[in-house]
Amino acid sequence: MTNSSPYALAACQPGMERALKAELAKLRPDLHPGFQRPGLVTFSATVKPFGPGDAPPAIFARMWAASAGPCATLDAVVLTAQDVGATHLFCGTRDPGDDAPPGVLHACAHEAGRWEKRLAPNFTAGPPKRGDVVLDVFTAPNEPPVVGWHVHSSGRHERPGGRFDYEVPEDLPSRTWCKVVEGLRWSHAPLAKGDLVLELGAAPGGGTRAFVEAGARVLAVDSMPIDPAVAAMPGVTVVAKRIGDLRLEWLPPDVRWLACDAGIPPEDVLRAIERLRPALPNLRGFLLLLKLSDDGVIRHLPLTFERLKQLGATAVNARQLPANRRDIFVYAPIAPRAAAKPASAKRPGKAARPKKHQASKPKPSAAGGSRR
């Protein structure tokens, strides 16, 4: 076995396998769908082998790896690791989904823990560094593990199955906190300390809390109530209005980011942004959670992204992260407005006569400057 493989594997949200395959049919038509389980799809590489450094920018793929397919025994998994030179291990379960019964969640966690305990002595402990080869092992009860490998880098997944390593507080007002935490970590959006975020559809405040904990100030807009503990956080200003009732003159000019997790279709989110955009001259980007209510919304995502570019986005980066359900996180940066260019000098020629009441220009001083 070489470091490349005739097969690739991708992890996704359970139930989004069809969307991932449709996306890859356009993005990488050389990858043909193969073996599949809920939350995991493999592909045959028909043009050239799939390398462990390859990672197609698919919205619905949490992570990518070159694939060895199912490995029935512990020895087969270890032999695969030796063949590809893997020094680190990412071992976890296929995502059973948030709606899975507690018994299923427990069985999946137990199976992943059992395999990790058996495999761990064969690998270096601790997180991988850039350039390390990592073995990706996906387990599920009563199934052989599916094995792949990738070369680690700053742009690759940091935990098994594309998950993130963070502790979820017990007193969260909503799961949006997790979505924003993961979105900021994945996108590396340059949210600076003190940046003002205009958050549309902020109630009950999970996203607001995540932005404040990241160092930002938040103008939280929603007609529904914001969690009192969040509303009292330093840097939070609550505007108890519907998005459609928000007046342009109320918006401060120093808004840097526009965020939204409102429970409305992307089309309505875009209309709101288009109305507010003229009042946001210093905007640096969009941080949006778009709801995928049906397949039609998914098919129209390219048009949605194009409209964001028409609103000033220089690029549109989107991913369905583990905390998402039927939505995606979108990071779309906006280039800073260029400084006004000086007026171009007139072409040499006959000088125009000054107007009757036009003041004469100051004569240059001896030092070569202008008198003031």
N, C-alpha and C positions, 0 to 999 in steps of 0.2 A: 504494500500500500504506500502511495506517495503522499506528499503533503496536500495535494489536490485530490478531488474525488469526482466521479461521474454524477454524484448526487449532492443536492443541497437540502437543508432543512430550515424551516422558519417556524417560530412560535407566534401565536396570535391569540386574540380573544376567542374563547369558545363561542361558536356560532358565526364567526366572521371568516371562516375558511373560504367560502364562496367569493366573498369580496376580495380576499387576498389573491385568489387564483385569477379573478377577472382583472385585477390591477396588474399582476405579473404578465398576463397575456399581452398587455400593451407596453409595459415597462421593460420586460425581458422575455420576448417571445421565444428565445432559445431555451428557456426553462419550462419543461412540461410537467404538470402535476402528476404525482405518483402516490405512494403510500400516505395515508391520512388517518389521523385520529382527532377528536375534538381538541382544539387548541394547538395542533401540530400538523404541518403539511410538509411533505418532502417533494422535491422536484428532480427530474432528470435533466442534466446539462447536455444538450444535444450538439452544441457547436464546439465548446471547449470545456475542460474540466472546471469545476467550481473550486476556487481557491479558498483557503481559510482566512484570507484577508478580504474576500469579497463580501459586500454588504449592500445589495440594491436598496435604494432609498424608498422603500415601499411604506405607505401610510399604515397598512394593517399588519406589518411584521414587527414584532417587538425585538427580535434578534435573528441573526443568520449564522449558520455554521456549515462547513463541509460535512457531509453525512456518511456514516458507515452503516446506517440502518439499524434494525433491531439486533441486539446481542443477547443471546439466550443465557449465557453463564457469566460468572464473575471473571473467569479466566479470559473469556472473549473480550470483555471490556478492557481488562488490563493489557491484553495483547494489542488492542487497537491503540491505546495510549502510548505504548512503547513504539509502535510502528510510525506514529505521526510525531513523536517527540514531545508529547504533552507533559508538562511539569506541574500544572495546576488543575484543580477539579471544580467544576460547577455542576452539582448534583441536586436536582429538584424534581418536583412532580409536574406533570402536565397540569395546566390550570383547570381545575374542575368547575370554575365559574362561581360568582358570588351567590348564586341562587342554589348551589348544591346543599343538600341536607348536612347537618353537623356530622352525622356518621360517615358520610363520604369524605368530607374534609379531613376528619381524623384518620381514616384509612389511607388517604393519599399522603398525608404528612408522615404517618408511620412507615409507609413503604419507602418514601424518599430518605427518611432517616436511617432505615435499615441498610439501604444500598450505600449511603454516604459513609456510614460507620465501617463497612467492609472495604470500601475503596480508598478511604482517606490515607492509610499508611503507605500507599504507592505514590503519593503526590506531596509536593511542597506545601506546607501550611502557609496561611496568610493570603492576602489579595494578590493577584497577578500584577506584573509590571508591563510596561509597553514592550512588545516583542515576545512576551511569553506565549507559549502554545497552551491553550486551555481546553480540556476535555469537557464537552457539554453532554450531560446524561439526563434524560427525561424518563421518569418512572411513572407507573400507575399500577394499582392493585391487579393481580392476576394477569399481568402483561410483561413481556420482556422489555428491558429498558431500550430506548432508542438513543443512539450515540452519535455525536458529531464533535467537531473541534474547530476552534478559531484562533487567530493570532490577535492577542489583546492589544488595544490602543485606547486613546482617550475618547474616541468616538464609538466604541463598542459597548455592549451591555456590561453592567458592573456586578450583576448578581445572576444566579441560575434562572433560566427562562426569561431573561430580560427584565427581571424585577429590580426594585431599588431597595437599598438598605437604609431604613429610617424608622424611628419609633413613633407610633401613632398615639397622640394624647387621648386620654379617656374622656375629656370634656369638650370634644369638638362639636360645634353647632351643626356641621354638615360634612359630607365626604369631599366636598369641593376643596377642602384643605389638602387632602391627599393629591388631588388632581393638579393643583397649582404647585405643590412641592415637587412632584415628579416632572411637571412641565418645565419649571424653571431649571431643574437639574439636567434634564435631557437637552433643552434648547440652548443652555448657556446664555440666555438673554442677559445683556449687560445692565441689569437693574441696579442702579447705584443708590447708595445710602441717601435718603432724603428725596428721591424721585417721587413725583406725584402721579398716582395711578387713578384714572377715572374708571371705576368698576360699575358696569351696568348689570342690573339684576343681582345685586350683592347679597340679598337675604338668603339664608339667615346669618351669613357672615363667615363661613369657612374659608372662602377665598380671601376675604379681607384680612382675616387673621394671618394667613400664610404670607400675604404681601407685606404686612407690617413686620412680621418676624424676619422677613428677608431684608428689612431696613427701609422700606418705602413708606410714604404717606399715602392715604387712600381717601378718595372722595367716593363714598359708597352710595349708590343710587338704587332705591327700590321702594315701592309703595308698601311692601310687606315689612314687618318688623325685623330689625337686626338684633341679634343676640346682645343683651345689655352688656355683658362682659367684653364683647368685641367692640361695641360702640364706645365704650369707655377707654379703649386702648389709646395711648398717645399717638397722635398723627392721623386719627380717624375722624372724618367729618361725614355725617349721615345726611343725605338729602332724601327725605321721605316723599318721593314723587315717582310716578310711573315714567318709564323711559321716554315715552312720547310726549310727556308734559315738561320735560327738561328744556329750559330756555337757553339759547346760545349765550346770552349776556351773563348768565350765571356761571359760566365756565371760566376758571382762571387761566391765564395764558401760559402758565408754566406746567400744564399737564404734559407728562412725558410718555405715558403708556395708557392705552385704552384696553381694558379687560372686560370680558363678558362671560357669564355662565347662566344667562337667562334661559328659561325653559321655553324658548320660541324657536321656530325654524331658522336656518341660516339666512334665508331670504329676508326675514324680518330683522335679523341682526345687521345685515348689510344696509338695509334702508335706514336704520337708526344711525349707523356709522356715517353714511353719506350725508345725512342731515347735520350731524354734529361736526363733521370734519373741518368745515371752514373756520370754526371757532377754536381749533386746536393747531395753531401754527408751529408749535415746538414739539409736536409728537415725534417720538422715536420708534414707536412700533405698536403692533397689535398683539395681545395675548388672549386668545379666544378659545373657548370650549364650545364647539359646534355640535349640535344634536343631530344624530343620524336617525331620523324618525322612520325612514323607509328606504328602499333601494333606489328610488328616484333621487333622493338627496345625495346618495353616494355617487350616482352616475353624474350628477351635476357639480361635483366638487371642483373639477377643472375650471368651470365657469365662475364658481365662487372665488377661487384663488385669483382668477384673472381680474375680477372686480376689485379685490384687495390691492392688486398692483395698480389699478387705475386710481385708487385712493392714496397712492404714494408708496406702497410696499415695494422694496427693491428685490425681495425674494419671499416665497411662502414655504415655510417648513411645517409639516404636519405629521403627527404620529398618534396612533391609538396606543396609549400607555396602560400599564396594568390597572391603575385606579379608574380608568375610563370604563364605562359600560357600553352604551350605544352613543358615544360621542368621541371626539378627537380633540387633541390639543394643537392649536395653531400658533406658531410664532412667526410674525411677519415684520421684519425690521424696516424702518424708514430712514433714508439717508438724511443727514442734517441739511437744512437749507443752506445753499451757498450764499456767501456774502454778496451784496449787490455789487455788480461790476461798475467801475467808474465810467462816466460818459465818454464815448469815443471822441478823440480829437477831430476837429474838422480838417478836411483836406486843405493843403496849402492853396492859396488863391487870394483873390481880392477880398479884403476884410469887409464884413457887413457894417454898414453905418449903425452906430448905437442909436437906440430909441431916444426920443426927445428927453425923457426924464430918467434915462438909465444912468446909474452912477458909474463913474469911471473905475476901472480896476486898479488896485494898489500897485505902485511901482515896486519892482524888486529892490531889496536893500543891498547894502554893500556886501553883506555876508552871503548874498545869493538867495535869501528867503523872502517871504512876503511880510510886509508890515501888518501888524494886527492892532 
